[in-house]
Amino acid sequence: MPDDQLLTVTEVMARLRLGRSTVYDLIRSHRLTSITIGRSRRIPVAAVREFVAEQIAEAA
């Protein structure tokens, strides 16, 4: 999967198995990077990978 691919909030919810409000909370707190295109919010695949890596590092 290319790093420049953009995911919807719904796709991130499915990948991380989190609820919508949790994903938006992560975006608001700048723990998950996102961009806005028009009225749509998109999250780069690389941002999801970085978030997961940070969570793993914190848990270690």
Number of C-alpha atoms within 10 A of each C-alpha: 6 8 11 11 11 18 18 14 20 14 13 20 17 12 11 11 11 12 14 13 11 11 19 16 13 14 17 12 10 10 15 19 18 22 12 9 8 6 6 9 15 19 21 19 19 16 18 20 13 14 16 14 12 13 11 10 9 8 7 6
